Amino acid sequence: MAETFSDLIAAEDVLLFVNAAVTATGQREFHSGAHAQRLSLAFLHEYVRVNYRPVYAASLALDINDHNAVLIIEALLRTPREAGPEEKRVEGRLIARRLTMLPPQRVYRLFRGLRAAGVGNRRTRAILREWLATRPDLGHDAVKYRNGLKSAARHFHLPLSSGTTASAATASRTAGSRTTASAKTASRTADSGTAGSRTAASGTAELGDFLFEPGRRKRYEHGLLDAYRRAHFVQGALYELPFTVAEGFAVRHGIPRGVFLERMEPRMTRLERLRTQRSVLAGSDVGTNGTNADSAPGTRTDLTVMPLTRLALYVLSLAMDERMRRRAELTRALRTAARRAAGPYTGTWGRVAAVLDDSYSSSGSGEKRRRPLATALSCHFLLDALAAPGSYTPLWTSGCVDPLLVRPYGPTPLGTRIIDALDHAPDRLVIVSDGWDNAPPGLAGEVLRVWRTRLDREGRTSAVHLNPVYDADGFDVRRLAPSVPTAGIRDAEDLPALVEIAQFAEGRTSLAELRAYLDRRVQRFVDDDPFCRFPGGDVVPSAGGSTSGGSGRDSRSSGSRDSGNGGSTRDEILSEGR
């Protein structure tokens, strides 16, 4: 019994950390400041890393946000002595896979953090070299992320190449004899070697000169490197550069903003087009006299290809009159993004009722402006796509009936809205709220308790609470009732997977079941390594034929590992519709 109770406590700790890793970003929230958020999150990371390091590493395979993924990677690389050889191997595969999913600027910021911490061990250098080898063009990185790449190359003695991935791998092999030399010295000695490696060595030297001795060469073979050199004195060259780099040169050359945006449009990303569209409309009369915003030069953006949550943030940033004027366009884009996120499970969830929080606290903070409300709005359109046709009932806390015109306003009467939702007898009840029920306080928890223990003991209606806000004081997201599972959420696109995780939050899940679930997620996450499973227990044979892994407490879940090969729990939940 003591062992079972210990497992339940461990499972609760792990789920608490997963909720925090999904929602928390260390930024100010409506009810807590940035310092409290960072302090609470730092304690939680250290607590889980020290007590459940294998689970801590396996969380990289879950739908956590980029901020916490970087914190986990940095913590694992800074504490290699806490892990055994097999755990290090699995951690390395998980880290390498997760790095490929992170934005480059976050990875380079991670490099700088490791440098400041004095971390430069062999495993870290190998992981960073592997990530650099996956970059499509280090010349592009040298121009756009110059300081980050330069800092990483100097501290970790990384080989550099301005060509493609293949040439980067070749440069890595040819530079093996000088891994302890600086990139500056390597650039001067790279022209020795065989004829087959001379091209890669030349690219390495060229990139090294660009970063460490920019005035040494009169021209560069790499197009972007040479365009950056020419952009200092030729206006036309700046239009060959990435948008964020070209902006600085445009100001230096005194190019009008409208002319610059129109000529840079082919090289801009979707998000850059969206940001520049807002800035252009803010400084002109486009969109205020009946003119279509997309007709403005240099501001054309296809909203239908935007991610659902980011699109909801964009919609909420628009003024009310603009939302009404562009109702058809915005609604079509949101529904298209929702159907894309739902995928093959569109219309398979049966009758769905949603309680959506648009109270004043959903305005977020100055750093996360309207983020909780954007999550609720995107969940609204996604649940509409997942529900059976005509079987979706949305209930906003403010009583709003037009989702396109929602705004943060009023108190949070979750209790009354939950009663209204249960009156429709749904198959699923989804509550998207920060959990601050205050009209009256505690009514939502009491309603859910009575409903679960008195009115629906058979579980005819499946309920889940999705909370987009991390509570720094409680080291978790706020819960409404013990009988209703709660999971953190940041992006609505992760809603189906989070509903899957929420099943473990009902207080009746053993640690073995949770580890079996993590096994399946890790196996799908690192699909190119069949031996990269949950790091613990007698799973992976060592080189001498014996088994190796974590401590004895990790071996309890080894018997459930093969169950992950039969299919995805997420697929089962989504296909069943309940």
Backbone torsions as a table, in degrees:
resi	resn	phi	psi	omega
1	MET	NA	-38.6	179.2
2	ALA	-64.1	-39.3	179.8
3	GLU	-66.6	-39.7	178.2
4	THR	-63.8	-43.3	178.1
5	PHE	-63.3	-39.1	177.7
6	SER	-63.3	-39.3	178.2
7	ASP	-64.2	-40.4	179.6
8	LEU	-64.4	-40.1	177.5
9	ILE	-63.1	-42.6	179.7
10	ALA	-63.6	-41.0	179.1
11	ALA	-64.3	-39.4	177.9
12	GLU	-64.5	-39.7	178.6
13	ASP	-62.6	-42.3	-178.9
14	VAL	-66.0	-44.1	-179.9
15	LEU	-66.0	-36.4	176.5
16	LEU	-60.5	-42.2	179.5
17	PHE	-68.4	-39.4	179.7
18	VAL	-62.1	-43.4	178.0
19	ASN	-60.3	-42.0	179.2
20	ALA	-66.9	-40.2	-178.2
21	ALA	-69.6	-21.6	177.5
22	VAL	-81.6	-38.7	-170.1
23	THR	-102.1	-38.9	-170.5
24	ALA	-77.1	139.7	176.9
25	THR	-130.0	7.6	-178.8
26	GLY	72.5	14.2	-179.9
27	GLN	-107.2	165.1	-177.9
28	ARG	-65.7	136.4	175.3
29	GLU	-111.0	177.7	-177.2
30	PHE	-64.1	-38.4	-174.4
31	HIS	-105.0	1.1	-179.1
32	SER	-152.7	153.1	-177.9
33	GLY	-85.7	172.3	-177.6
34	ALA	-66.6	-38.6	-179.2
35	HIS	-63.1	-44.8	178.0
36	ALA	-63.0	-38.9	178.6
37	GLN	-63.3	-46.8	-178.7
38	ARG	-66.5	-40.6	-179.9
39	LEU	-64.9	-44.7	179.2
40	SER	-63.9	-43.0	-178.7
41	LEU	-68.1	-38.0	179.5
42	ALA	-64.0	-42.2	177.3
43	PHE	-62.1	-43.7	-177.6
44	LEU	-64.3	-40.3	177.7
45	HIS	-61.9	-46.7	-178.2
46	GLU	-67.0	-38.8	-179.9
47	TYR	-62.0	-47.0	-177.9
48	VAL	-72.6	-37.3	179.5
49	ARG	-62.9	-42.4	-177.4
50	VAL	-72.0	-40.1	-173.7
51	ASN	-92.8	-29.4	-176.6
52	TYR	-137.0	56.6	-174.6
53	ARG	-57.5	-44.1	178.1
54	PRO	-57.8	-41.6	178.6
55	VAL	-68.5	-36.9	177.9
56	TYR	-58.4	-44.2	178.3
57	ALA	-70.6	-39.1	-178.6
58	ALA	-66.0	-21.8	178.7
59	SER	-64.7	-14.6	174.5
60	LEU	-63.9	-21.9	179.3
61	ALA	-84.4	-6.4	-179.3
62	LEU	-92.8	177.4	-176.3
63	ASP	-87.1	54.1	177.1
64	ILE	-83.1	163.2	-177.8
65	ASN	-80.6	166.5	-174.4
66	ASP	-64.9	-34.5	-179.1
67	HIS	-59.7	-47.9	-178.9
68	ASN	-74.9	-29.6	175.4
69	ALA	-62.1	-41.5	177.7
70	VAL	-66.2	-40.5	178.3
71	LEU	-62.5	-40.0	179.2
72	ILE	-66.2	-45.8	-179.4
73	ILE	-61.4	-44.8	-179.7
74	GLU	-63.6	-41.4	-179.5
75	ALA	-65.7	-40.2	179.3
76	LEU	-66.4	-39.9	-179.3
77	LEU	-74.2	-24.8	-180.0
78	ARG	-83.4	-14.9	-177.0
79	THR	-126.9	61.0	-177.5
80	PRO	-70.9	-23.6	-176.9
81	ARG	-72.1	-13.2	179.8
82	GLU	-82.1	-8.0	-175.9
83	ALA	-117.5	148.9	175.2
84	GLY	-81.5	175.6	-178.1
85	PRO	-58.8	-42.9	-178.4
86	GLU	-70.2	-38.8	177.3
87	GLU	-64.3	-37.9	177.7
88	LYS	-62.1	-39.8	-179.3
89	ARG	-64.8	-44.8	-179.9
90	VAL	-67.8	-41.4	177.4
91	GLU	-59.8	-40.9	179.2
92	GLY	-61.7	-40.3	178.8
93	ARG	-67.8	-40.8	178.6
94	LEU	-66.5	-41.9	179.8
95	ILE	-64.4	-46.0	-179.2
96	ALA	-61.1	-39.8	179.7
97	ARG	-68.5	-40.7	-177.8
98	ARG	-70.3	-34.3	179.6
99	LEU	-60.6	-34.0	179.6
100	THR	-69.0	-17.3	-179.8
101	MET	-94.4	-11.5	-177.3
102	LEU	-86.0	150.9	172.3
103	PRO	-62.2	144.4	-176.4
104	PRO	-57.6	-37.2	-177.4
105	GLN	-64.1	-33.2	177.3
106	ARG	-69.5	-37.5	179.7
107	VAL	-66.7	-43.5	178.0
108	TYR	-65.4	-33.9	174.5
109	ARG	-66.4	-34.9	174.6
110	LEU	-63.5	-41.6	176.6
111	PHE	-56.2	-45.3	-178.9
112	ARG	-65.3	-36.8	177.1
113	GLY	-64.7	-41.3	177.9
114	LEU	-66.3	-37.1	177.6
115	ARG	-64.4	-43.3	179.3
116	ALA	-64.0	-31.2	179.4
117	ALA	-83.7	-3.6	179.7
118	GLY	74.8	25.4	179.7
119	VAL	-91.9	119.9	178.4
120	GLY	-152.3	34.5	-177.3
121	ASN	-72.3	171.6	-173.9
122	ARG	-63.7	-40.1	-179.9
123	ARG	-63.7	-42.4	179.3
124	THR	-62.8	-43.8	179.3
125	ARG	-63.1	-38.6	179.6
126	ALA	-66.5	-40.6	179.5
127	ILE	-65.1	-42.7	-179.2
128	LEU	-69.7	-36.5	175.8
129	ARG	-63.5	-39.3	178.9
130	GLU	-65.3	-38.8	178.4
131	TRP	-66.1	-43.5	178.8
132	LEU	-61.9	-33.7	179.1
133	ALA	-67.4	-22.7	178.8
134	THR	-86.0	-10.9	179.5
135	ARG	-68.9	132.0	-176.0
136	PRO	-65.7	-29.6	-177.4
137	ASP	-158.0	106.2	179.1
138	LEU	-71.8	-21.2	173.4
139	GLY	-62.0	-40.6	175.2
140	HIS	-62.2	-43.2	178.6
141	ASP	-64.6	-36.7	-179.8
142	ALA	-64.5	-30.1	178.8
143	VAL	-82.8	-45.8	-173.6
144	LYS	-85.1	-34.8	-178.8
145	TYR	-121.8	51.5	-170.5
146	ARG	-58.0	-51.9	-176.5
147	ASN	-64.7	-38.8	-179.9
148	GLY	-65.6	-46.6	179.7
149	LEU	-66.5	-39.0	-179.8
150	LYS	-64.5	-44.4	179.2
151	SER	-63.7	-42.3	-179.9
152	ALA	-66.7	-42.1	-179.7
153	ALA	-63.7	-38.0	-178.0
154	ARG	-72.4	-43.1	-174.0
155	HIS	-78.8	-41.0	-174.1
156	PHE	-98.5	2.5	179.8
157	HIS	54.1	50.0	-174.7
158	LEU	-86.1	141.7	174.5
159	PRO	-71.7	142.9	-177.5
160	LEU	-121.2	143.5	174.4
161	SER	-147.7	138.9	-179.4
162	SER	-94.9	12.8	179.9
163	GLY	-100.3	-147.0	-177.3
164	THR	-89.3	-173.4	-179.5
165	THR	-60.7	-39.7	-178.3
166	ALA	-63.3	-44.3	-179.9
167	SER	-68.3	-30.5	176.2
168	ALA	-65.9	-40.3	177.7
169	ALA	-65.5	-39.8	177.1
170	THR	-62.8	-42.7	178.7
171	ALA	-62.8	-33.7	178.4
172	SER	-64.4	-37.9	179.9
173	ARG	-72.1	-40.1	-177.1
174	THR	-74.3	-19.6	-177.7
175	ALA	-97.1	10.6	-176.6
176	GLY	-63.2	-29.4	-177.7
177	SER	-78.0	-6.3	-177.5
178	ARG	-128.7	32.7	-179.4
179	THR	-66.0	-19.7	178.8
180	THR	-94.5	-2.4	179.3
181	ALA	-91.1	161.7	178.3
182	SER	-77.0	160.5	179.3
183	ALA	-65.2	-28.9	179.8
184	LYS	-67.3	-43.5	177.7
185	THR	-68.4	-37.1	-179.2
186	ALA	-63.6	-35.9	-178.8
187	SER	-65.6	-23.9	-178.2
188	ARG	-88.3	-19.8	-176.8
189	THR	-110.0	9.4	-172.7
190	ALA	-80.5	-8.4	-176.3
191	ASP	-87.1	12.7	174.2
192	SER	-104.2	152.7	179.2
193	GLY	132.5	-168.3	-177.6
194	THR	-77.9	166.4	-179.3
195	ALA	-67.6	-30.9	-178.2
196	GLY	-69.6	-27.7	-178.3
197	SER	-100.4	0.1	-175.7
198	ARG	-67.2	-36.0	179.8
199	THR	-64.9	-45.5	178.8
200	ALA	-65.4	-39.4	178.8
201	ALA	-64.8	-36.4	177.8
202	SER	-64.1	-42.1	177.2
203	GLY	-63.7	-37.9	177.2
204	THR	-63.1	-44.7	179.5
205	ALA	-63.8	-39.8	-179.7
206	GLU	-63.5	-42.9	179.4
207	LEU	-69.2	-37.8	176.4
208	GLY	-63.7	-40.5	177.2
209	ASP	-65.0	-38.4	-179.5
210	PHE	-63.3	-38.6	-176.8
211	LEU	-81.1	-41.9	-169.7
212	PHE	-106.8	-25.2	178.5
213	GLU	-138.5	70.6	-172.1
214	PRO	-63.9	-21.4	-179.4
215	GLY	-92.6	6.7	-175.1
216	ARG	-77.3	-36.6	-175.7
217	ARG	-104.1	143.6	176.2
218	LYS	-83.7	-22.0	175.7
219	ARG	-157.1	161.4	-179.6
220	TYR	-121.9	146.7	176.7
221	GLU	-73.0	-34.6	179.8
222	HIS	-71.1	130.8	-174.1
223	GLY	-60.0	-46.0	-177.5
224	LEU	-68.6	-39.0	178.9
225	LEU	-62.6	-42.1	179.8
226	ASP	-71.7	-35.1	176.5
227	ALA	-62.8	-38.9	177.2
228	TYR	-63.4	-39.8	178.5
229	ARG	-65.2	-44.6	-177.0
230	ARG	-72.9	-26.4	-177.3
231	ALA	-65.2	-15.8	177.7
232	HIS	-68.7	-24.9	-176.9
233	PHE	-135.3	-3.1	178.6
234	VAL	-124.8	119.6	-177.6
235	GLN	-63.9	-40.1	-176.2
236	GLY	-63.1	-24.1	-177.7
237	ALA	-71.1	-26.4	-176.7
238	LEU	-67.6	-21.7	179.8
239	TYR	-77.2	-2.9	173.5
240	GLU	-93.7	-5.9	-174.9
241	LEU	-94.4	162.7	171.2
242	PRO	-58.5	152.3	-171.7
243	PHE	-58.3	-46.0	-176.3
244	THR	-66.0	-31.6	177.2
245	VAL	-76.3	-39.7	-177.5
246	ALA	-67.4	-27.1	179.8
247	GLU	-57.9	-43.2	-179.9
248	GLY	-64.4	-40.3	178.4
249	PHE	-68.5	-33.8	179.0
250	ALA	-63.5	-40.6	176.8
251	VAL	-65.4	-40.8	-179.4
252	ARG	-62.8	-39.3	-178.4
253	HIS	-87.1	-3.1	178.1
254	GLY	70.5	33.8	-179.9
255	ILE	-80.6	131.0	177.2
256	PRO	-56.5	143.3	-175.2
257	ARG	-60.4	-44.0	-178.9
258	GLY	-62.5	-42.5	178.4
259	VAL	-64.3	-42.2	-179.4
260	PHE	-62.6	-46.6	-178.3
261	LEU	-64.4	-38.9	-178.8
262	GLU	-65.0	-41.3	-178.7
263	ARG	-78.1	-24.8	-179.2
264	MET	-87.5	-8.4	-174.1
265	GLU	-54.2	-41.8	-179.6
266	PRO	-61.9	-22.4	-177.5
267	ARG	-100.2	2.4	-177.5
268	MET	-89.6	146.1	173.8
269	THR	-79.3	171.8	179.8
270	ARG	-61.1	-43.6	-178.9
271	LEU	-67.8	-36.1	177.1
272	GLU	-65.9	-38.9	175.9
273	ARG	-62.6	-40.1	-178.6
274	LEU	-65.8	-43.1	179.7
275	ARG	-66.2	-43.3	-179.5
276	THR	-69.2	-30.2	176.9
277	GLN	-62.6	-43.1	179.1
278	ARG	-64.9	-40.5	-178.9
279	SER	-67.9	-37.7	178.9
280	VAL	-66.8	-43.4	-179.1
281	LEU	-67.7	-31.4	179.7
282	ALA	-69.4	-27.1	-178.2
283	GLY	-103.4	12.0	179.9
284	SER	-142.4	179.0	179.8
285	ASP	-96.5	13.7	177.3
286	VAL	-69.3	131.4	179.5
287	GLY	89.4	-6.6	179.5
288	THR	-108.0	-8.7	179.5
289	ASN	-121.6	28.5	178.5
290	GLY	88.5	-2.5	179.6
291	THR	-78.1	140.1	178.2
292	ASN	-71.1	131.8	-178.0
293	ALA	-63.9	-31.1	-177.9
294	ASP	-72.3	-12.2	179.1
295	SER	-83.7	-9.3	178.2
296	ALA	-71.0	138.5	-178.9
297	PRO	-64.8	139.1	176.4
298	GLY	74.4	11.1	-177.0
299	THR	-128.0	17.4	-177.5
300	ARG	-74.3	128.0	-178.1
301	THR	-139.1	131.3	176.4
302	ASP	-90.6	102.4	-175.7
303	LEU	-72.2	-20.9	-175.8
304	THR	-68.4	-17.7	-179.0
305	VAL	-97.6	1.5	-178.9
306	MET	-76.7	148.1	171.9
307	PRO	-60.2	150.4	-170.2
308	LEU	-62.5	-50.8	-176.6
309	THR	-67.0	-40.4	178.3
310	ARG	-65.6	-35.7	176.7
311	LEU	-66.1	-38.9	177.1
312	ALA	-63.7	-38.1	175.7
313	LEU	-62.1	-40.1	178.7
314	TYR	-65.2	-43.3	-179.7
315	VAL	-61.4	-43.5	-179.0
316	LEU	-69.2	-19.5	177.8
317	SER	-79.0	-11.7	-179.2
318	LEU	-82.9	152.2	175.0
319	ALA	-69.8	158.3	-176.0
320	MET	-60.9	-41.8	-178.6
321	ASP	-67.0	-32.9	178.0
322	GLU	-71.4	-37.0	176.0
323	ARG	-61.5	-42.8	179.9
324	MET	-67.8	-38.2	-179.5
325	ARG	-67.6	-34.4	-178.4
326	ARG	-105.6	29.1	-174.4
327	ARG	-55.9	-48.4	-176.4
328	ALA	-63.1	-44.6	-179.0
329	GLU	-64.5	-46.9	-176.8
330	LEU	-69.1	-40.8	178.8
331	THR	-64.5	-42.7	178.2
332	ARG	-62.0	-41.3	179.8
333	ALA	-66.0	-42.5	179.7
334	LEU	-65.3	-41.3	179.4
335	ARG	-69.3	-36.0	177.3
336	THR	-64.4	-45.2	178.3
337	ALA	-64.1	-36.4	179.2
338	ALA	-67.2	-43.3	178.2
339	ARG	-64.5	-35.9	177.9
340	ARG	-65.9	-39.6	178.8
341	ALA	-70.2	-35.0	179.2
342	ALA	-71.4	-31.8	177.0
343	GLY	63.4	-137.8	-176.6
344	PRO	-72.6	-5.8	-177.4
345	TYR	-96.3	13.4	177.2
346	THR	-59.3	126.7	176.7
347	GLY	77.6	16.9	-175.1
348	THR	-106.7	0.8	-175.8
349	TRP	-94.6	5.4	177.5
350	GLY	70.2	-145.9	179.7
351	ARG	-79.5	124.2	-176.8
352	VAL	-125.7	132.7	172.0
353	ALA	-119.8	135.0	-177.1
354	ALA	-124.9	133.2	171.7
355	VAL	-104.9	115.1	-171.2
356	LEU	-115.4	128.6	-173.7
357	ASP	-90.5	113.2	172.3
358	ASP	-122.2	32.9	177.5
359	SER	-71.4	178.0	-175.1
360	TYR	-63.2	-31.8	179.9
361	SER	-67.6	-15.9	177.3
362	SER	-73.8	-2.6	175.5
363	SER	-71.4	-13.9	176.3
364	GLY	75.1	-131.4	-178.2
365	SER	-143.8	-179.5	178.4
366	GLY	-65.3	-27.1	178.9
367	GLU	-87.7	-29.2	179.9
368	LYS	-124.8	64.5	-172.8
369	ARG	-66.6	120.7	177.1
370	ARG	58.6	20.8	-179.3
371	ARG	-64.8	-47.4	177.3
372	PRO	-59.0	-39.8	179.7
373	LEU	-67.7	-38.4	177.7
374	ALA	-63.8	-37.1	176.8
375	THR	-63.9	-43.2	178.2
376	ALA	-64.2	-41.4	-179.6
377	LEU	-65.3	-43.3	179.0
378	SER	-68.1	-36.2	175.6
379	CYS	-63.9	-34.9	177.9
380	HIS	-57.8	-48.9	-178.3
381	PHE	-72.3	-33.5	178.4
382	LEU	-69.2	-42.5	178.1
383	LEU	-65.8	-34.5	175.2
384	ASP	-61.6	-36.1	178.7
385	ALA	-75.0	-34.7	-178.5
386	LEU	-76.7	-29.8	-178.0
387	ALA	-71.6	160.2	174.9
388	ALA	-64.5	150.7	-178.7
389	PRO	-54.5	126.1	179.0
390	GLY	75.0	12.0	-175.7
391	SER	-117.7	25.5	-178.8
392	TYR	-113.8	131.5	-178.9
393	THR	-124.6	106.2	176.1
394	PRO	-92.2	139.0	178.8
395	LEU	-132.8	106.5	177.6
396	TRP	-85.1	144.9	-176.1
397	THR	-64.3	-27.4	179.8
398	SER	-83.2	-7.4	-175.3
399	GLY	86.3	6.4	-180.0
400	CYS	-63.3	139.9	179.8
401	VAL	-113.2	-6.0	178.9
402	ASP	-114.7	102.0	-174.9
403	PRO	-62.7	-25.9	-178.3
404	LEU	-71.8	-16.9	-177.1
405	LEU	-111.4	18.4	-179.5
406	VAL	-68.0	150.9	176.2
407	ARG	-152.6	153.8	179.8
408	PRO	-67.1	117.6	-175.5
409	TYR	-159.9	137.9	168.4
410	GLY	80.8	-176.0	-179.8
411	PRO	-78.0	-168.7	-176.3
412	THR	-123.3	79.9	-179.9
413	PRO	-83.3	67.0	-177.3
414	LEU	-65.0	-37.3	-176.3
415	GLY	-58.6	-49.2	-178.8
416	THR	-66.3	-36.7	179.6
417	ARG	-69.4	-33.6	177.2
418	ILE	-66.9	-39.5	176.5
419	ILE	-61.5	-44.1	178.0
420	ASP	-61.5	-38.7	-179.4
421	ALA	-67.7	-40.9	-179.1
422	LEU	-68.6	-22.3	177.1
423	ASP	-63.3	-22.8	180.0
424	HIS	-85.5	0.0	179.4
425	ALA	49.0	59.6	-177.8
426	PRO	-79.0	160.4	170.5
427	ASP	-75.2	-33.2	179.1
428	ARG	-130.5	137.9	171.5
429	LEU	-118.4	118.3	-179.3
430	VAL	-116.8	123.6	179.2
431	ILE	-111.2	120.8	177.8
432	VAL	-113.4	103.9	-174.2
433	SER	-160.9	158.5	175.7
434	ASP	-78.9	-3.6	174.2
435	GLY	85.5	2.2	179.7
436	TRP	-87.7	72.9	179.4
437	ASP	-73.1	118.1	-172.6
438	ASN	-138.4	17.3	-178.0
439	ALA	-142.6	78.2	-10.0
440	PRO	-82.3	163.1	-178.4
441	PRO	-63.5	135.1	175.6
442	GLY	84.7	-5.3	-177.1
443	LEU	-65.8	-38.0	-178.1
444	ALA	-62.7	-43.9	179.3
445	GLY	-64.1	-38.6	179.8
446	GLU	-69.9	-39.2	177.4
447	VAL	-61.7	-45.3	-179.2
448	LEU	-66.4	-36.0	178.4
449	ARG	-65.1	-48.7	-179.2
450	VAL	-65.2	-40.5	-179.0
451	TRP	-63.4	-42.2	-177.3
452	ARG	-75.2	-37.7	-174.6
453	THR	-90.3	-22.0	-175.3
454	ARG	-115.8	-41.6	-169.1
455	LEU	-101.2	-26.2	-176.2
456	ASP	-138.0	59.5	179.4
457	ARG	-68.0	-26.6	-179.0
458	GLU	-77.6	-10.1	179.4
459	GLY	73.0	38.2	179.8
460	ARG	-65.0	-31.3	178.8
461	THR	-110.3	125.1	177.3
462	SER	-89.0	126.2	-176.9
463	ALA	-119.2	145.2	176.6
464	VAL	-149.8	142.3	178.1
465	HIS	-111.4	121.5	178.9
466	LEU	-109.0	120.7	-173.1
467	ASN	-115.3	121.4	-178.0
468	PRO	-89.8	5.2	-173.1
469	VAL	-126.1	130.3	178.1
470	TYR	-86.7	131.1	179.0
471	ASP	-94.7	106.3	-174.8
472	ALA	-64.6	-34.5	-178.3
473	ASP	-69.6	-34.2	-178.5
474	GLY	-97.3	0.8	-179.4
475	PHE	56.2	29.5	-177.9
476	ASP	-165.4	176.3	170.2
477	VAL	-81.5	147.5	-178.7
478	ARG	-67.6	138.7	-179.6
479	ARG	-107.3	151.9	179.1
480	LEU	-92.3	-40.2	-177.8
481	ALA	-156.9	144.9	178.8
482	PRO	-62.7	-25.9	-176.3
483	SER	-80.7	-9.5	-178.8
484	VAL	-114.4	120.1	-179.1
485	PRO	-64.3	142.9	-178.4
486	THR	-124.7	137.0	178.0
487	ALA	-136.8	146.0	175.2
488	GLY	-76.7	150.6	179.6
489	ILE	-144.1	142.2	175.2
490	ARG	-122.6	-48.3	178.0
491	ASP	-112.9	133.9	-178.3
492	ALA	-63.9	-24.5	179.7
493	GLU	-61.1	-22.1	-179.8
494	ASP	-90.7	4.5	-174.1
495	LEU	-56.4	-48.0	-179.7
496	PRO	-59.3	-42.2	179.3
497	ALA	-67.8	-34.5	179.4
498	LEU	-71.2	-33.2	173.4
499	VAL	-62.4	-34.6	176.4
500	GLU	-65.7	-44.1	179.3
501	ILE	-66.9	-33.6	-176.7
502	ALA	-62.4	-22.4	179.8
503	GLN	-65.1	-22.6	178.8
504	PHE	-83.0	-7.3	-173.6
505	ALA	-95.1	14.3	-178.2
506	GLU	-89.0	0.8	176.6
507	GLY	85.6	4.9	-178.2
508	ARG	-119.5	14.6	-175.6
509	THR	-99.4	132.0	177.8
510	SER	-83.1	163.6	178.9
511	LEU	-66.4	-31.9	179.1
512	ALA	-63.7	-40.9	178.3
513	GLU	-65.6	-40.3	178.9
514	LEU	-66.3	-38.6	178.3
515	ARG	-68.7	-36.1	175.8
516	ALA	-62.6	-38.7	176.6
517	TYR	-64.8	-43.3	177.9
518	LEU	-63.7	-35.3	175.9
519	ASP	-56.6	-46.3	-177.8
520	ARG	-66.2	-40.8	-180.0
521	ARG	-66.3	-41.1	178.6
522	VAL	-65.4	-40.1	-179.6
523	GLN	-63.5	-40.1	177.4
524	ARG	-73.0	-31.4	-177.1
525	PHE	-70.8	-44.0	179.5
526	VAL	-109.7	70.4	-172.5
527	ASP	-74.6	-12.4	179.5
528	ASP	-89.2	0.2	-178.7
529	ASP	-130.4	96.7	-175.8
530	PRO	-67.0	-15.9	-179.4
531	PHE	-95.6	-0.4	-178.8
532	CYS	-88.4	81.2	178.8
533	ARG	-112.8	-169.0	-176.8
534	PHE	-57.4	121.2	-174.0
535	PRO	-72.7	89.9	178.9
536	GLY	166.8	150.6	179.6
537	GLY	83.5	175.1	-177.0
538	ASP	-87.4	81.4	-175.7
539	VAL	-117.8	-51.9	-173.2
540	VAL	-101.2	122.0	177.9
541	PRO	-71.1	143.6	178.5
542	SER	-82.1	179.1	-176.6
543	ALA	-64.7	-30.3	-179.5
544	GLY	-84.4	2.3	177.5
545	GLY	97.5	-13.3	177.6
546	SER	-86.3	166.0	-180.0
547	THR	-90.0	153.2	179.0
548	SER	-143.3	161.0	178.4
549	GLY	163.8	-146.7	-175.1
550	GLY	-86.5	-158.1	-177.5
551	SER	-78.7	177.8	-176.8
552	GLY	-62.2	-29.0	-178.6
553	ARG	-67.7	-18.4	-179.8
554	ASP	-83.7	-17.1	-173.9
555	SER	-79.4	-7.5	-177.3
556	ARG	-67.0	-24.8	-175.9
557	SER	-98.1	4.4	-174.6
558	SER	-67.4	-27.5	-178.6
559	GLY	-72.2	-14.3	-178.0
560	SER	-102.6	10.3	-174.5
561	ARG	-72.6	-39.5	-176.5
562	ASP	-69.4	-14.0	-179.3
563	SER	-68.0	-16.4	-179.6
564	GLY	-75.6	-12.9	-176.1
565	ASN	-80.5	-13.6	-175.3
566	GLY	-83.2	-9.8	179.8
567	GLY	150.2	177.1	-175.5
568	SER	-97.4	132.6	174.4
569	THR	-61.2	-35.5	178.1
570	ARG	-60.1	-43.1	178.4
571	ASP	-62.8	-39.0	-179.8
572	GLU	-64.5	-45.0	-178.4
573	ILE	-64.4	-44.8	-177.0
574	LEU	-67.9	-38.0	-176.9
575	SER	-74.0	-30.0	179.8
576	GLU	-72.6	-34.4	178.8
577	GLY	81.5	6.9	177.6
578	ARG	-138.5	NA	NA
